[in-house]
């Protein structure tokens, strides 16, 4: 068994944040597929043994079981000494952009993609609302990246893993990222990192059986 086991699924951007960081850290890790679409995370077994919140990702490292992607990435910074901060100011900036992502970027794009592409609800009022909020958040990020190579300046950090997590699911968002040239350039810089892989190449469970 690998040193780190990540319970995840290929469709989960939140899981991808952690999977990508593990991969770029050169960690000895493996993915354990969670069958979200058939209710595994809602089962009593999952909630009692892995995560009472009923969510992925879950990282198991020795006797530690960690949940919530931001918490897991903070833990990995401690373990590997990579993609973190050098000063208190950088630490606060990482936290600031991670919270922005959780509320405005992943927080909007995740459910938007789920409804629009994975369960195909059609363009409901909720989808239209999420679409507008996601585009607003991307515009804010695009303006910030006009002056910064990465989220907090010139170096790649966990804030970037958080912010990019749903944006590599090309063609599944219903949003043309070419409208955000600084965002697409930033994604290219992340993609050029040694060891980068697409979420569907890092985690199991794609394609879904219905799309196979």
Secondary structure, 3 states (H helix, E strand, C coil): CCCEEEEECCCCHHHHHHHHHHHHHCCCEEEEECCHHHCHHHCHHHHHHCCCCCCCCEEEECCEEEECHHHHHHHHHHHHCCCCCCCHHHHHHHHHHHHHHHHHHHHHHHHHHHHHHHCCCCCCHHHHHHHHHHHHHHHHHHHHHCCCCECCECCCCHHHHHHHCCCCCCCCCCCCHHHCHHHHHHHHHHHCCCCCCCHHHHCCCCCCHHHC
